[in-house]
Amino acid sequence: MKNTTIIREITAEDNTQIEKVIRDCFPEFGLPLEGTAYADPETKQMFESYSGANETYFVVVKDEDVLGGAGIKPLAGLEESVCELQKMYFSPKVRGLGFGKLLFQKCLDEAKRLGYKQVYIETIPQLEAAIHVYKSFGFKHLEGPMGNTGHYSCGIWMLKTL
């Protein structure tokens, strides 16, 4: 099965690779390191961080290489009907090939399957391509943050009703 790219749930063996994908995006896009996913303790242990009830993390894998990922989990500090789409980052090797939209849809489908009514996203203005994708999926801008994510450097907040 050479040259095959798939989207699957994360395993513990993926932790090191997805951490590298996430962290490598920050200097590439000039993103702040504090108050973002870069500084999250979860980023070092993504499998364990998404192993609770009503949460999951998916990775994009080509052959043996983890090249991207995104996940959903309950939005901290808010009612149970709202989840957050989190830590959606991709290696340049898979950007522009449609995997972002496929992964995004997979996360939305999973959120709906888990019974969430709304999906929340926080992001940074520099990630224009991602914001464009969010809008194309029906996310609307909010005036301020929801919940308690700890990501004080994110200045864009969006919400979609499922």
For each residue, the residues with C-beta under 8 A, 3 or more apart:
1: 4 63
2: 63
3: 62 63
4: 1 62 63
5: 60 61 62 67 94 97 99
6: 60 61
7: 58 59 60 61 99 102 103 106
8: 58 59 61
9: 56 57 58 59
10: 14 15 18 46 47 50 56 57 58 59 69 71
11: 14 47
12: 15 47 48
13:
14: 10 11 17 18 46 47 59 61 66 69
15: 10 12 18 19 44 45 46 47 48
16: 19 20
17: 14 20 21 65 66
18: 10 14 15 21 22 46 57 59 66 69
19: 15 16 22 23 43 44 46
20: 16 17 23 24
21: 17 18 24 25 66 67 68 69 89 90 91
22: 18 19 25 26 37 38 43 69 87 89
23: 19 20 26 38 43
24: 20 21 27 28 91
25: 21 22 28 29 31 89 90
26: 22 23 29 31 32 33 36 38
27: 24 30 31
28: 24 25 92
29: 25 26 124 126 127
30: 27 126
31: 25 26 27 36 38 124 126 127 153
32: 26 35 36 38 124 153
33: 26 36 38 39
34: 38 39 153
35: 32 39 150 151 152 153 154
36: 26 31 32 33 39 40 124 151 153 154
37: 22 40 42 43 86 87 89 151
38: 22 23 26 31 32 33 34 43
39: 33 34 35 36 43
40: 36 37 43 87 150
41: 44 45
42: 37 45 46 49 87
43: 19 22 23 37 38 39 40 46 87
44: 15 19 41
45: 15 41 42 48 49
46: 10 14 15 18 19 42 43 49 50 57 69 71 87
47: 10 11 12 14 15 50 51 57
48: 12 15 45 51
49: 42 45 46 57
50: 10 46 47 55 56 57 71 73
51: 47 48 55
52: 55 73
53:
54: 73 74 80 83 114 115 116
55: 50 51 52 71 72 73 74 83
56: 9 10 50 71 72 73 110
57: 9 10 18 46 47 49 50 69 70 71 87
58: 7 8 9 10 69 70 71 103 106 107 110
59: 7 8 9 10 14 18 66 68 69
60: 5 6 7 66 67 68 69 90 94 99 103
61: 5 6 7 8 14 64 65 66 67
62: 3 4 5 65 67 93 94
63: 1 2 3 4
64: 61
65: 17 61 62 93
66: 14 17 18 21 59 60 61 69
67: 5 21 60 61 62 90 91 93 94 99
68: 21 59 60 88 89 90 91 94 99 100 103
69: 10 14 18 21 22 46 57 58 59 60 66 87 88 89 103
70: 57 58 85 86 87 88 89 103 104 107
71: 10 46 50 55 56 57 58 85 86 87 107
72: 55 56 83 84 85 86 107 110 111 114 116 119
73: 50 52 54 55 56 83 84 86
74: 54 55 78 80 82 83 84
75: 78 82 83 84 120 146 147 149
76: 84 147 148 149 150
77: 147 148
78: 74 75 82 120 146 147 148
79: 82
80: 54 74
81: 115 116 117 118
82: 74 75 78 79 116 117 118 119 120 146 147
83: 54 55 72 73 74 75 111 114 116 118 119 120
84: 72 73 74 75 76 119 120 121 122 147 149
85: 70 71 72 88 104 107 108 111 119 120 121
86: 37 70 71 72 73
87: 22 37 40 42 43 46 57 69 70 71
88: 68 69 70 85 100 103 104 107 130
89: 21 22 25 37 68 69 70
90: 21 25 60 67 68 94 95 99 100
91: 21 24 67 68 94 95
92: 28 95
93: 62 65 67
94: 5 60 62 67 68 90 91 97 99
95: 90 91 92 100 129
96:
97: 5 94
98: 101 102
99: 5 7 60 67 68 90 94 102 103
100: 68 88 90 95 103 104 130 133
101: 98 104 105 133
102: 7 98 99 105 106
103: 7 58 60 68 69 70 88 99 100 106 107
104: 70 85 88 100 101 107 108 133 134 137
105: 101 102 108 109 137
106: 7 58 102 103 109 110
107: 58 70 71 72 85 88 103 104 110 111 119
108: 85 104 105 111 112 119 137 160 162
109: 105 106 112 113
110: 56 58 72 106 107 113 114
111: 72 83 85 107 108 114 116 119 162
112: 108 109 115 116 162
113: 109 110
114: 54 72 83 110 111
115: 54 81 112
116: 54 72 81 82 83 111 112 119 162
117: 81 82 161 162
118: 81 82 83 159 160 161 162
119: 72 82 83 84 85 107 108 111 116 139 159 160 162
120: 75 78 82 83 84 85 146 147 157 158 159
121: 84 85 134 139 157 158 159
122: 84 145 149 151 154 156 157 158
123: 127 130 131 134 154 156 158
124: 29 31 32 36 127 153 154 155 156
125: 128 131 155 156
126: 29 30 31
127: 29 31 123 124 130 131
128: 125 131 132
129: 95 132 133
130: 88 100 123 127 133 134
131: 123 125 127 128 134 135 156 158
132: 128 129 135 136
133: 100 101 104 129 130 136 137
134: 104 121 123 130 131 137 139 158
135: 131 132 138 139 158
136: 132 133
137: 104 105 108 133 134 160
138: 135 160
139: 119 121 134 135 158 159 160
140: 158 159 160
141: 156 157 158
142: 145 146 157 158 159
143: 157
144: 157
145: 122 142 149 154 157
146: 75 78 82 120 142 157 159
147: 75 76 77 78 82 84 120
148: 76 77 78
149: 75 76 84 122 145 154
150: 35 40 76
151: 35 36 37 122 154
152: 35
153: 31 32 34 35 36 124
154: 35 36 122 123 124 145 149 151 157
155: 124 125
156: 122 123 124 125 131 141
157: 120 121 122 141 142 143 144 145 146 154
158: 120 121 122 123 131 134 135 139 140 141 142
159: 118 119 120 121 139 140 142 146
160: 108 118 119 137 138 139 140
161: 117 118
162: 108 111 112 116 117 118 119
